[in-house]
Amino acid sequence: MVNSFEEILQEDRDKLTNQTRGIIASVLSPACRGWLRSQVSHVDDLQVDIQGGSRQILGGTIPRVAVAAVGAIYQGLSLGSIDLIAENIRINLPQVLKGQALRLVESIAVMADVKFSETDLQASLSSSLLSQAITDLFTQILAMQPHQTDWKIDWNRLEIAPQTLILQGNLTTDGQTGPIEIAMGIDIAEGHILHLDPLKITCPIDLPNSHITSHRIDLGDDVNITQLKLTTGELLCQGRIQVNP
């Protein structure tokens, strides 16, 4: 008996659906997990969920990818738990199907929900990524140029209190060494500007501009933070990041 036109269409849809599931299970999911794992030195748990229709995926567009990671370490930075969602992702599917690495073809917006514990960040103070970022922040706050004086800071303690972040370390400059503490409230303005207020720098060594009580940091138009919350021992951050190829 000859199948009806509707039955033939349904068979074609089923074939495309099965083909898509096969591509997701055997190619895209492993490629995505492999790329993510290559970006970190350690991760306790990594989940990747890829969703999309047959025609979109076979055309090189993934409608939606959700990533959940726990215990990831990136360049010595303990990231706690992360949930990421990206939509309408254009990738190099023909090359991926040939076994090449996955890469983006176009920029995408990634929605991120990140949770850091005080323990995570304290463990990360020894990483060059975090310690240098804090030192760069300190330099920017004091409006100093790196070549203006010979100094360094060994950060050794970080505390997250309600609406306040406290950093402590030892500052060495011009043959002097002394403790330094920076306590700052953190708020968001316009989605991409960190407003540090109130801001207090405590150090027995005389530093230029150390009397400053507030400071603004522009994170750039690729960042849009919708929530930044500091509670006792925990920092929560939600927002969007533009990821470029």
N, CA, C and O of each residue as an XYZ file, in Angstrom:
980
protein
N       0.840     -1.192      0.000
C       0.000      0.000      0.000
C       0.883      1.253      0.000
O       1.823      1.354      0.789
N       0.580      2.197     -0.879
C       1.375      3.416     -0.973
C       1.039      4.337      0.194
O      -0.129      4.604      0.477
N       2.077      4.815      0.862
C       1.857      5.725      1.981
C       1.267      7.048      1.493
O       1.513      7.474      0.364
N       0.489      7.682      2.357
C      -0.080      8.980      2.036
C       1.011     10.043      2.093
O       2.090      9.824      2.643
N       0.701     11.200      1.510
C       1.658     12.305      1.509
C       2.019     12.711      2.932
O       3.180     12.998      3.222
N       1.008     12.738      3.837
C       1.250     13.103      5.228
C       2.160     12.098      5.914
O       3.021     12.479      6.707
N       1.976     10.813      5.614
C       2.818      9.776      6.233
C       4.259      9.888      5.755
O       5.199      9.698      6.527
N       4.422     10.203      4.453
C       5.781     10.366      3.923
C       6.474     11.557      4.586
O       7.650     11.479      4.943
N       5.728     12.677      4.750
C       6.287     13.844      5.432
C       6.694     13.511      6.861
O       7.754     13.932      7.323
N       5.845     12.750      7.564
C       6.160     12.382      8.942
C       7.390     11.498      9.006
O       8.208     11.642      9.915
N       7.536     10.578      8.048
C       8.721      9.723      8.011
C       9.977     10.562      7.804
O      11.020     10.304      8.406
N       9.858     11.583      6.931
C      11.005     12.468      6.707
C      11.359     13.251      7.970
O      12.532     13.431      8.296
N      10.324     13.713      8.674
C      10.575     14.430      9.927
C      11.258     13.530     10.940
O      12.198     13.950     11.616
N      10.786     12.284     11.048
C      11.388     11.336     11.991
C      12.846     11.081     11.645
O      13.695     11.003     12.533
N      13.138     10.949     10.348
C      14.525     10.713      9.936
C      15.407     11.891     10.304
O      16.518     11.715     10.804
N      14.893     13.128     10.046
C      15.651     14.324     10.402
C      15.861     14.427     11.899
O      16.943     14.793     12.356
N      14.801     14.095     12.683
C      14.902     14.153     14.138
C      15.932     13.162     14.642
O      16.763     13.496     15.487
N      15.879     11.942     14.122
C      16.848     10.921     14.538
C      18.261     11.320     14.125
O      19.227     11.115     14.860
N      18.354     11.902     12.917
C      19.671     12.337     12.452
C      20.217     13.442     13.346
O      21.397     13.451     13.694
N      19.335     14.377     13.713
C      19.747     15.469     14.601
C      20.179     14.951     15.960
O      21.210     15.364     16.490
N      19.382     14.036     16.529
C      19.756     13.458     17.821
C      21.098     12.764     17.729
O      21.906     12.824     18.656
N      21.334     12.098     16.597
C      22.616     11.418     16.429
C      23.771     12.388     16.380
O      24.827     12.143     16.963
N      23.566     13.516     15.669
C      24.620     14.532     15.587
C      24.890     15.127     16.957
O      26.043     15.317     17.344
N      23.802     15.426     17.707
C      23.971     16.000     19.042
C      24.703     15.040     19.963
O      25.644     15.426     20.657
N      24.258     13.769     19.967
C      24.824     12.783     20.901
C      26.248     12.399     20.544
O      27.093     12.262     21.429
N      26.527     12.221     19.248
C      27.832     11.670     18.856
C      28.861     12.721     18.494
O      30.061     12.452     18.530
N      28.398     13.938     18.139
C      29.347     14.955     17.670
C      29.306     16.232     18.503
O      30.316     16.610     19.097
N      28.149     16.904     18.555
C      28.097     18.225     19.166
C      28.334     18.207     20.666
O      29.138     18.988     21.175
N      27.637     17.316     21.389
C      27.817     17.279     22.846
C      29.259     16.958     23.236
O      29.831     17.664     24.066
N      29.878     15.894     22.653
C      31.287     15.637     22.985
C      32.212     16.786     22.591
O      33.156     17.104     23.315
N      31.935     17.417     21.425
C      32.790     18.532     20.996
C      32.666     19.709     21.951
O      33.662     20.346     22.291
N      31.443     19.996     22.383
C      31.222     21.105     23.313
C      31.856     20.813     24.669
O      32.526     21.674     25.239
N      31.649     19.599     25.190
C      32.264     19.227     26.474
C      33.786     19.247     26.375
O      34.475     19.690     27.294
N      34.299     18.761     25.248
C      35.753     18.737     25.070
C      36.338     20.135     25.043
O      37.390     20.386     25.631
N      35.646     21.063     24.348
C      36.139     22.439     24.294
C      36.092     23.078     25.678
O      37.041     23.749     26.083
N      34.986     22.873     26.410
C      34.869     23.450     27.745
C      35.922     22.891     28.690
O      36.532     23.636     29.457
N      36.136     21.582     28.635
C      37.149     20.968     29.509
C      38.553     21.460     29.165
O      39.415     21.535     30.040
N      38.785     21.794     27.899
C      40.104     22.291     27.510
C      40.384     23.681     28.067
O      41.537     24.108     28.122
N      39.329     24.394     28.484
C      39.491     25.741     29.005
C      39.800     25.761     30.500
O      40.213     26.793     31.029
N      39.605     24.639     31.186
C      39.810     24.582     32.634
C      40.807     23.479     32.973
O      40.980     22.520     32.219
N      41.454     23.636     34.117
C      42.410     22.619     34.563
C      41.725     21.527     35.375
O      42.270     20.435     35.537
N      40.524     21.821     35.887
C      39.791     20.836     36.688
C      38.319     21.217     36.708
O      37.976     22.399     36.685
N      37.450     20.209     36.751
C      36.024     20.444     36.949
C      35.430     19.214     37.624
O      35.674     18.084     37.201
N      34.650     19.442     38.676
C      34.034     18.314     39.388
C      32.882     17.708     38.601
O      32.741     16.487     38.529
N      32.064     18.564     38.015
C      30.906     18.081     37.259
C      30.607     19.053     36.136
O      30.618     20.268     36.333
N      30.340     18.511     34.950
C      30.061     19.333     33.778
C      28.899     18.713     33.012
O      28.970     17.567     32.569
N      27.825     19.491     32.862
C      26.649     19.036     32.129
C      26.389     19.973     30.954
O      26.427     21.195     31.091
N      26.123     19.369     29.792
C      25.840     20.139     28.583
C      24.526     19.651     27.984
O      24.355     18.457     27.734
N      23.600     20.579     27.755
C      22.314     20.244     27.155
C      22.142     21.059     25.882
O      22.064     22.286     25.930
N      22.083     20.375     24.743
C      21.939     21.029     23.446
C      20.542     20.769     22.921
O      20.091     19.624     22.880
N      19.859     21.825     22.521
C      18.494     21.709     22.021
C      18.385     22.376     20.659
O      19.073     23.355     20.367
N      17.500     21.819     19.832
C      17.284     22.462     18.543
C      16.579     21.566     17.558
O      16.527     20.348     17.729
N      16.041     22.173     16.531
C      15.374     21.443     15.464
C      16.351     20.962     14.415
O      17.486     21.431     14.333
N      15.890     20.020     13.618
C      16.738     19.372     12.624
C      17.320     20.356     11.619
O      18.531     20.388     11.399
N      16.452     21.158     11.009
C      16.913     22.038      9.947
C      17.894     23.080     10.479
O      18.865     23.419      9.802
N      17.646     23.590     11.685
C      18.534     24.600     12.253
C      19.918     24.036     12.525
O      20.926     24.636     12.151
N      19.964     22.879     13.179
C      21.254     22.292     13.540
C      22.023     21.852     12.304
O      23.229     22.078     12.202
N      21.316     21.219     11.360
C      21.995     20.789     10.140
C      22.457     21.978      9.313
O      23.355     21.849      8.480
N      21.838     23.150      9.546
C      22.269     24.362      8.869
C      23.397     25.086      9.592
O      23.861     26.129      9.130
N      23.844     24.540     10.724
C      24.975     25.122     11.445
C      24.597     26.060     12.561
O      25.457     26.748     13.111
N      23.296     26.102     12.915
C      22.846     26.956     14.014
C      22.286     26.097     15.138
O      21.383     25.291     14.915
N      22.819     26.265     16.346
C      22.289     25.570     17.512
C      21.371     26.544     18.242
O      21.837     27.562     18.754
N      20.057     26.242     18.297
C      19.125     27.187     18.918
C      19.401     27.467     20.388
O      19.211     28.594     20.845
N      19.848     26.458     21.138
C      20.031     26.685     22.571
C      21.030     25.692     23.158
O      20.970     24.495     22.880
N      21.939     26.204     23.966
C      22.876     25.359     24.715
C      22.873     25.816     26.166
O      23.013     27.004     26.455
N      22.711     24.865     27.069
C      22.780     25.152     28.502
C      23.962     24.369     29.088
O      24.120     23.176     28.829
N      24.774     25.052     29.868
C      25.958     24.437     30.484
C      25.906     24.665     31.984
O      25.671     25.783     32.441
N      26.126     23.606     32.747
C      26.211     23.704     34.204
C      27.532     23.073     34.638
O      27.825     21.926     34.299
N      28.319     23.831     35.388
C      29.615     23.334     35.856
C      29.764     23.597     37.344
O      29.363     24.645     37.851
N      30.348     22.625     38.033
C      30.604     22.748     39.470
C      32.072     22.432     39.717
O      32.603     21.450     39.197
N      32.722     23.272     40.514
C      34.106     23.004     40.897
C      35.107     23.205     39.778
O      36.157     22.561     39.774
N      34.811     24.086     38.821
C      35.748     24.341     37.731
C      36.877     25.250     38.212
O      36.663     26.159     39.014
N      38.075     24.989     37.711
C      39.239     25.818     38.030
C      39.821     26.322     36.719
O      40.241     25.535     35.871
N      39.843     27.649     36.558
C      40.348     28.281     35.343
C      41.562     29.126     35.702
O      41.444     30.133     36.401
N      42.737     28.708     35.216
C      43.989     29.411     35.491
C      44.167     29.680     36.982
O      44.577     30.768     37.384
N      43.853     28.675     37.794
C      44.016     28.775     39.233
C      42.861     29.424     39.956
O      42.856     29.494     41.185
N      41.864     29.910     39.196
C      40.707     30.577     39.789
C      39.584     29.571     39.994
O      39.086     28.986     39.032
N      39.184     29.369     41.254
C      38.093     28.446     41.576
C      36.767     29.146     41.299
O      36.454     30.166     41.912
N      35.997     28.592     40.374
C      34.807     29.279     39.891
C      33.529     28.904     40.615
O      32.477     29.456     40.294
N      33.568     27.993     41.574
C      32.350     27.636     42.303
C      31.376     26.922     41.400
O      31.718     25.894     40.817
N      30.164     27.442     41.266
C      29.171     26.853     40.372
C      28.762     27.874     39.319
O      28.610     29.061     39.609
N      28.585     27.390     38.087
C      28.260     28.258     36.958
C      27.138     27.634     36.137
O      27.151     26.438     35.848
N      26.170     28.463     35.769
C      25.128     28.065     34.825
C      25.150     29.045     33.665
O      25.051     30.256     33.863
N      25.281     28.515     32.447
C      25.363     29.348     31.254
C      24.280     28.938     30.256
O      23.998     27.751     30.093
N      23.685     29.910     29.600
C      22.716     29.642     28.540
C      23.035     30.553     27.362
O      23.182     31.766     27.515
N      23.139     29.945     26.182
C      23.362     30.708     24.954
C      22.374     30.234     23.897
O      22.020     29.055     23.851
N      21.929     31.162     23.046
C      20.948     30.832     22.024
C      21.429     31.294     20.649
O      22.234     32.216     20.520
N      20.898     30.611     19.619
C      21.212     30.949     18.225
C      22.715     31.022     17.986
O      23.260     32.056     17.598
N      23.362     29.892     18.230
C      24.819     29.811     18.145
C      25.222     29.292     16.765
O      24.845     28.189     16.368
N      25.979     30.091     16.055
C      26.476     29.692     14.736
C      27.851     29.059     14.917
O      28.765     29.679     15.460
N      27.987     27.819     14.456
C      29.252     27.094     14.605
C      29.710     26.546     13.257
O      28.961     26.559     12.280
N      30.944     26.067     13.221
C      31.524     25.482     12.013
C      31.156     24.006     11.918
O      32.033     23.144     11.978
N      29.865     23.705     11.769
C      29.392     22.320     11.796
C      30.065     21.420     10.754
O      30.440     20.300     11.098
N      30.237     21.851      9.498
C      30.894     20.943      8.534
C      32.274     20.486      9.000
O      32.649     19.329      8.808
N      33.027     21.402      9.615
C      34.372     21.034     10.102
C      34.283     20.146     11.342
O      35.088     19.231     11.512
N      33.294     20.419     12.218
C      33.112     19.589     13.410
C      32.780     18.158     13.017
O      33.276     17.211     13.629
N      31.940     17.997     11.996
C      31.565     16.654     11.535
C      32.767     15.890     10.965
O      32.754     14.661     10.885
N      33.805     16.642     10.571
C      35.029     16.012     10.067
C      36.057     15.794     11.175
O      37.187     15.378     10.917
N      35.646     16.083     12.420
C      36.533     15.838     13.551
C      37.352     17.023     13.992
O      38.187     16.894     14.887
N      37.133     18.194     13.380
C      37.883     19.371     13.786
C      37.259     20.002     15.025
O      36.134     19.678     15.404
N      38.005     20.905     15.647
C      37.537     21.534     16.882
C      36.357     22.458     16.608
O      36.271     23.090     15.555
N      35.450     22.521     17.580
C      34.301     23.407     17.481
C      34.750     24.849     17.677
O      35.573     25.137     18.546
N      34.204     25.758     16.866
C      34.480     27.182     17.049
C      33.255     27.987     16.641
O      32.417     27.524     15.867
N      33.169     29.183     17.167
C      32.063     30.076     16.836
C      32.296     30.733     15.487
O      33.429     31.036     15.113
N      31.194     30.951     14.756
C      31.247     31.679     13.496
C      30.828     33.130     13.710
O      31.310     34.029     13.020
N      29.926     33.354     14.670
C      29.447     34.691     14.975
C      29.467     34.909     16.487
O      29.499     33.952     17.260
N      29.450     36.164     16.895
C      29.376     36.502     18.314
C      28.046     36.030     18.894
O      27.034     35.994     18.194
N      28.054     35.671     20.165
C      26.830     35.247     20.833
C      26.725     35.932     22.193
O      27.727     36.333     22.786
N      25.493     36.054     22.669
C      25.247     36.558     24.015
C      25.049     35.362     24.941
O      24.223     34.492     24.664
N      25.791     35.317     26.022
C      25.714     34.215     26.982
C      25.143     34.742     28.291
O      25.679     35.675     28.888
N      24.052     34.132     28.725
C      23.483     34.474     30.026
C      24.197     33.641     31.086
O      24.281     32.419     30.963
N      24.701     34.284     32.106
C      25.514     33.609     33.116
C      24.940     33.806     34.509
O      24.473     34.887     34.869
N      24.990     32.736     35.275
C      24.594     32.764     36.685
C      25.733     32.095     37.451
O      25.910     30.879     37.367
N      26.500     32.884     38.193
C      27.724     32.395     38.838
C      27.628     32.580     40.343
O      27.153     33.603     40.836
N      28.089     31.571     41.054
C      28.100     31.647     42.516
C      29.515     31.332     43.013
O      30.051     30.254     42.756
N      30.109     32.297     43.734
C      31.420     32.109     44.350
C      31.250     32.038     45.859
O      30.527     32.842     46.449
N      31.909     31.088     46.472
C      31.957     31.086     47.926
C      33.230     31.797     48.376
O      34.184     31.931     47.610
N      33.230     32.246     49.621
C      34.428     32.871     50.172
C      35.601     31.899     50.122
O      36.740     32.302     49.885
N      35.321     30.628     50.344
C      36.373     29.598     50.289
C      36.964     29.504     48.894
O      38.178     29.375     48.739
N      36.092     29.569     47.856
C      36.566     29.529     46.467
C      37.538     30.671     46.200
O      38.638     30.453     45.692
N      37.131     31.882     46.542
C      37.948     33.052     46.244
C      39.205     33.107     47.103
O      40.258     33.547     46.642
N      39.094     32.661     48.351
C      40.277     32.627     49.216
C      41.325     31.678     48.628
O      42.519     31.979     48.625
N      40.861     30.531     48.132
C      41.781     29.564     47.520
C      42.374     30.103     46.234
O      43.440     29.658     45.807
N      41.692     31.063     45.607
C      42.150     31.603     44.324
C      43.125     32.756     44.465
O      43.693     33.202     43.468
N      43.334     33.251     45.683
C      44.213     34.408     45.870
C      45.641     34.127     45.418
O      46.374     35.044     45.048
N      46.031     32.858     45.451
C      47.390     32.511     45.032
C      47.521     32.447     43.513
O      48.632     32.356     42.992
N      46.397     32.495     42.799
C      46.454     32.454     41.338
C      46.870     33.819     40.809
O      46.456     34.855     41.330
N      47.689     33.804     39.775
C      48.131     35.069     39.188
C      46.959     35.826     38.570
O      46.968     37.056     38.528
N      45.953     35.101     38.091
C      44.809     35.743     37.451
C      44.068     36.649     38.425
O      43.802     37.810     38.113
N      43.732     36.123     39.611
C      42.982     36.917     40.580
C      43.863     37.942     41.277
O      43.468     39.099     41.421
N      45.055     37.535     41.712
C      45.918     38.475     42.441
C      46.313     39.659     41.563
O      46.383     40.791     42.041
N      46.570     39.402     40.276
C      46.931     40.499     39.377
C      45.727     41.393     39.113
O      45.869     42.612     39.006
N      44.533     40.791     39.008
C      43.319     41.589     38.800
C      43.077     42.519     39.981
O      42.703     43.678     39.801
N      43.292     42.004     41.196
C      43.102     42.838     42.384
C      44.150     43.950     42.431
O      43.837     45.097     42.751
N      45.402     43.597     42.108
C      46.468     44.590     42.109
C      46.207     45.664     41.051
O      46.437     46.848     41.296
N      45.724     45.248     39.870
C      45.393     46.216     38.820
C      44.264     47.145     39.289
O      44.277     48.347     39.022
N      43.290     46.557     39.993
C      42.195     47.361     40.533
C      42.734     48.391     41.525
O      42.356     49.562     41.487
N      43.613     47.942     42.404
C      44.206     48.834     43.406
C      44.975     49.969     42.726
O      44.889     51.125     43.141
N      45.724     49.624     41.680
C      46.479     50.632     40.930
C      45.540     51.649     40.296
O      45.812     52.850     40.295
N      44.422     51.148     39.752
C      43.453     52.038     39.113
C      42.788     52.955     40.135
O      42.570     54.137     39.867
N      42.468     52.409     41.303
C      41.840     53.217     42.351
C      42.748     54.367     42.775
O      42.292     55.494     42.965
N      44.033     54.071     42.919
C      44.979     55.091     43.369
C      45.440     56.000     42.233
O      46.203     56.941     42.450
N      44.966     55.705     41.007
C      45.339     56.509     39.832
C      46.850     56.570     39.676
O      47.413     57.607     39.326
N      47.511     55.414     39.947
C      48.962     55.345     39.833
C      49.334     54.595     38.570
O      48.581     53.741     38.103
N      50.491     54.911     38.017
C      51.049     54.162     36.910
C      52.030     53.130     37.479
O      52.740     53.422     38.442
N      52.077     51.906     36.883
C      52.955     50.866     37.443
C      54.407     51.294     37.593
O      55.105     50.810     38.484
N      54.877     52.211     36.720
C      56.286     52.600     36.777
C      56.552     53.725     37.774
O      57.702     54.121     37.965
N      55.491     54.248     38.418
C      55.682     55.389     39.307
C      56.461     55.016     40.568
O      57.174     55.850     41.127
N      56.333     53.806     41.003
C      57.044     53.374     42.207
C      57.253     51.876     42.146
O      56.522     51.163     41.459
N      58.240     51.412     42.859
C      58.530     49.985     42.898
C      57.765     49.384     44.072
O      58.161     49.559     45.224
N      56.668     48.674     43.788
C      55.865     48.130     44.861
C      55.171     46.841     44.430
O      54.975     46.592     43.240
N      54.811     46.046     45.399
C      54.062     44.822     45.143
C      53.178     44.529     46.350
O      53.444     44.988     47.460
N      52.123     43.757     46.109
C      51.215     43.373     47.183
C      51.017     41.871     47.163
O      50.714     41.289     46.122
N      51.189     41.252     48.305
C      50.865     39.833     48.476
C      49.511     39.752     49.175
O      49.407     39.966     50.383
N      48.481     39.442     48.399
C      47.142     39.336     48.981
C      46.999     37.998     49.694
O      47.322     36.959     49.119
N      46.527     38.006     50.922
C      46.472     36.763     51.694
C      45.114     36.470     52.322
O      44.906     35.377     52.850
N      44.183     37.429     52.274
C      42.881     37.168     52.891
C      41.782     37.909     52.144
O      41.934     39.065     51.748
N      40.666     37.200     51.963
C      39.497     37.785     51.326
C      38.269     37.414     52.140
O      38.082     36.255     52.512
N      37.445     38.397     52.410
C      36.230     38.157     53.190
C      35.031     38.746     52.458
O      35.073     39.879     51.977
N      33.958     37.954     52.382
C      32.712     38.426     51.777
C      31.701     38.625     52.898
O      31.261     37.666     53.532
N      31.342     39.881     53.131
C      30.335     40.232     54.133
C      29.116     40.780     53.400
O      29.211     41.070     52.208
N      27.990     40.929     54.060
C      26.814     41.488     53.388
C      27.121     42.839     52.732
O      27.450     43.813     53.410
N      27.008     42.878     51.402
C      27.213     44.081     50.586
C      28.635     44.637     50.662
O      28.875     45.768     50.240
N      29.579     43.860     51.193
C      30.944     44.364     51.355
C      31.968     43.278     51.023
O      31.822     42.119     51.411
N      33.001     43.686     50.296
C      34.123     42.800     50.000
C      35.365     43.382     50.671
O      35.673     44.562     50.501
N      36.076     42.548     51.435
C      37.249     43.001     52.181
C      38.472     42.216     51.708
O      38.465     40.985     51.696
N      39.521     42.943     51.321
C      40.767     42.345     50.863
C      41.893     42.788     51.782
O      41.989     43.958     52.151
N      42.752     41.828     52.150
C      43.881     42.131     53.017
C      45.153     41.528     52.446
O      45.128     40.471     51.816
N      46.260     42.213     52.675
C      47.543     41.712     52.204
C      48.678     42.498     52.802
O      48.496     43.268     53.745
N      49.859     42.294     52.240
C      51.051     43.010     52.685
C      51.634     43.779     51.509
O      51.916     43.210     50.454
N      51.809     45.072     51.706
C      52.334     45.955     50.679
C      53.809     46.221     50.927
O      54.209     46.558     52.041
N      54.612     46.070     49.885
C      56.032     46.379     49.966
C      56.361     47.432     48.925
O      56.103     47.243     47.736
N      56.937     48.554     49.379
C      57.299     49.630     48.459
C      58.419     50.468     49.052
O      58.399     50.794     50.239
N      59.390     50.812     48.229
C      60.497     51.684     48.647
C      61.132     51.223     49.958
O      61.435     52.038     50.829
N      61.328     49.919     50.088
C      61.972     49.383     51.282
C      61.079     49.279     52.487
O      61.542     48.875     53.553
N      59.807     49.630     52.363
C      58.866     49.537     53.471
C      57.871     48.403     53.219
O      57.480     48.130     52.084
N      57.478     47.757     54.314
C      56.462     46.713     54.232
C      55.427     46.953     55.319
O      55.764     47.206     56.475
N      54.165     46.869     54.929
C      53.099     47.078     55.904
C      51.810     46.434     55.460
O      51.622     46.169     54.273
N      50.915     46.178     56.401
C      49.629     45.576     56.046
C      48.741     46.566     55.305
O      48.812     47.774     55.531
N      47.910     46.043     54.425
C      46.965     46.881     53.707
C      45.607     46.197     53.686
O      45.516     44.976     53.563
N      44.566     46.989     53.806
C      43.203     46.462     53.749
C      42.353     47.372     52.870
O      42.401     48.595     52.993
N      41.585     46.768     51.994
C      40.631     47.498     51.159
C      39.245     46.940     51.456
O      39.000     45.750     51.255
N      38.353     47.773     51.926
C      36.963     47.387     52.173
C      36.091     48.178     51.213
O      36.198     49.403     51.137
N      35.230     47.487     50.480
C      34.431     48.184     49.474
C      33.031     47.600     49.361
O      32.839     46.384     49.342
N      32.072     48.490     49.287
C      30.744     48.098     48.877
C      30.722     48.025     47.360
O      31.451     48.768     46.702
N      29.906     47.152     46.789
C      29.875     46.992     45.337
C      28.443     47.076     44.846
O      27.564     46.356     45.322
N      28.219     47.962     43.889
C      26.906     48.106     43.276
C      27.094     48.178     41.762
O      28.203     48.397     41.275
N      25.993     47.990     41.022
C      26.027     48.006     39.571
C      25.296     49.236     39.051
O      24.204     49.569     39.512
N      25.912     49.901     38.091
C      25.278     51.035     37.425
C      25.302     50.793     35.920
O      26.353     50.492     35.354
N      24.165     50.922     35.282
C      24.043     50.792     33.829
C      24.457     49.422     33.315
O      24.735     49.271     32.126
N      24.504     48.437     34.176
C      24.792     47.070     33.749
C      26.246     46.737     33.533
O      26.625     45.568     33.602
N      27.078     47.737     33.271
C      28.487     47.439     32.972
C      29.461     48.277     33.790
O      30.664     48.266     33.528
N      28.951     48.998     34.772
C      29.828     49.819     35.617
C      29.739     49.343     37.064
O      28.663     49.313     37.661
N      30.890     48.974     37.611
C      30.967     48.626     39.028
C      31.185     49.903     39.832
O      32.125     50.658     39.586
N      30.315     50.123     40.775
C      30.435     51.307     41.633
C      30.911     50.846     43.008
O      30.163     50.206     43.747
N      32.137     51.168     43.341
C      32.727     50.793     44.625
C      32.471     51.924     45.614
O      33.144     52.955     45.591
N      31.488     51.711     46.479
C      31.091     52.759     47.410
C      30.270     52.140     48.547
O      29.273     51.471     48.276
N      30.658     52.344     49.806
C      31.833     53.103     50.261
C      33.124     52.324     50.015
O      33.127     51.095     49.936
N      34.203     53.066     49.898
C      35.517     52.492     49.660
C      36.484     53.037     50.708
O      36.575     54.246     50.922
N      37.205     52.122     51.358
C      38.150     52.544     52.386
C      39.442     51.755     52.264
O      39.441     50.524     52.263
N      40.558     52.495     52.160
C      41.886     51.872     52.085
C      42.625     52.187     53.377
O      42.783     53.349     53.751
N      43.077     51.133     54.054
C      43.789     51.307     55.322
C      45.197     50.758     55.167
O      45.378     49.576     54.874
N      46.202     51.621     55.364
C      47.599     51.199     55.237
C      48.479     52.202     55.983
O      48.287     53.409     55.838
N      49.443     51.725     56.778
C      50.320     52.661     57.506
C      51.296     53.382     56.588
O      51.871     54.401     56.971
N      51.487     52.867     55.389
C      52.397     53.512     54.435
C      51.634     54.591     53.672
O      50.507     54.371     53.230
N      52.249     55.739     53.525
C      51.610     56.852     52.828
C      51.500     56.536     51.341
O      52.507     56.324     50.666
N      50.261     56.504     50.835
C      50.009     56.181     49.435
C      49.247     57.326     48.783
O      48.391     57.938     49.421
N      49.546     57.628     47.511
C      48.823     58.704     46.831
C      47.353     58.328     46.634
O      47.033     57.203     46.250
N      46.475     59.280     46.900
C      45.044     59.111     46.647
C      44.381     58.049     47.517
O      43.274     57.609     47.207
N      45.041     57.623     48.611
C      44.483     56.562     49.448
C      43.278     57.023     50.262
O      42.617     56.211     50.908
N      42.991     58.325     50.233
C      41.836     58.850     50.956
C      40.542     58.690     50.153
O      39.471     59.042     50.645
N      40.622     58.172     48.945
C      39.465     58.056     48.072
C      38.356     57.240     48.747
O      38.641     56.265     49.442
N      37.112     57.631     48.546
C      35.990     56.963     49.219
C      35.025     56.276     48.250
O      34.101     55.588     48.684
N      35.233     56.456     46.948
C      34.411     55.752     45.965
C      35.164     55.678     44.643
O      36.083     56.456     44.389
N      34.752     54.720     43.802
C      35.439     54.538     42.523
C      34.517     53.783     41.583
O      33.752     52.920     42.012
N      34.592     54.113     40.283
C      33.773     53.459     39.271
C      34.664     52.732     38.267
O      35.697     53.253     37.847
N      34.252     51.525     37.889
C      35.008     50.721     36.930
C      34.089     50.347     35.779
O      33.048     49.726     35.989
N      34.468     50.722     34.564
C      33.693     50.397     33.376
C      34.169     49.049     32.832
O      35.321     48.909     32.421
N      33.276     48.067     32.833
C      33.620     46.721     32.377
C      33.490     46.562     30.871
O      33.875     45.529     30.324
N      32.959     47.564     30.198
C      32.829     47.501     28.748
C      31.432     47.104     28.302
O      30.650     46.545     29.071
N      31.137     47.407     27.043
C      29.796     47.163     26.511
C      29.483     45.683     26.300
O      28.324     45.326     26.092
N      30.491     44.819     26.350
C      30.250     43.379     26.181
C      29.698     42.740     27.452
O      29.370     41.554     27.456
N      29.594     43.509     28.518
C      29.130     42.987     29.806
C      27.857     43.712     30.226
O      27.767     44.936     30.126
N      26.891     42.960     30.690
C      25.672     43.557     31.239
C      25.271     42.759     32.481
O      24.651     41.701     32.368
N      25.623     43.264     33.657
C      25.331     42.572     34.912
C      23.955     43.006     35.409
O      23.690     44.194     35.591
N      23.098     42.033     35.623
C      21.743     42.335     36.094
C      21.609     42.188     37.600
O      20.717     42.791     38.198
N      22.482     41.394     38.230
C      22.441     41.246     39.681
C      23.829     40.915     40.216
O      24.524     40.048     39.687
N      24.213     41.611     41.259
C      25.453     41.315     41.977
C      25.137     41.423     43.449
O      24.809     42.501     43.946
N      25.234     40.314     44.141
C      24.807     40.278     45.539
C      25.897     39.654     46.399
O      26.397     38.571     46.097
N      26.257     40.343     47.464
C      27.217     39.829     48.427
C      26.494     39.537     49.735
O      25.914     40.429     50.355
N      26.540     38.280     50.141
C      26.002     37.879     51.431
C      27.154     37.329     52.258
O      28.292     37.304     51.790
N      26.883     36.898     53.449
C      27.954     36.375     54.293
C      28.577     35.137     53.653
O      27.933     34.094     53.547
N      29.830     35.259     53.229
C      30.567     34.121     52.685
C      30.226     33.741     51.267
O      30.645     32.678     50.811
N      29.471     34.576     50.536
C      29.053     34.168     49.198
C      28.827     35.377     48.293
O      28.314     36.409     48.727
N      29.220     35.229     47.027
C      29.000     36.260     46.023
C      28.196     35.656     44.877
O      28.586     34.635     44.310
N      27.079     36.286     44.537
C      26.212     35.829     43.452
C      26.218     36.869     42.341
O      26.118     38.068     42.602
N      26.335     36.408     41.113
C      26.379     37.327     39.988
C      25.572     36.749     38.826
O      25.723     35.581     38.469
N      24.719     37.582     38.249
C      23.940     37.201     37.077
C      24.079     38.279     36.019
O      24.181     39.464     36.337
N      24.084     37.866     34.766
C      24.161     38.860     33.717
C      24.419     38.248     32.358
O      24.302     37.038     32.167
N      24.774     39.115     31.408
C      25.022     38.699     30.035
C      26.441     39.116     29.634
O      26.919     40.200     29.968
N      27.085     38.207     28.905
C      28.422     38.485     28.393
C      28.425     38.220     26.888
O      27.940     37.185     26.431
N      28.968     39.150     26.133
C      29.102     38.950     24.697
C      30.390     38.169     24.433
O      31.478     38.607     24.807
N      30.258     37.012     23.785
C      31.411     36.167     23.491
C      31.682     36.244     21.997
O      30.811     35.944     21.180
N      32.887     36.644     21.649
C      33.250     36.808     20.240
C      34.062     35.626     19.730
O      34.760     34.975     20.508
N      33.981     35.340     18.427
C      34.733     34.202     17.862
C      36.226     34.334     18.110
O      36.999     33.467     17.703
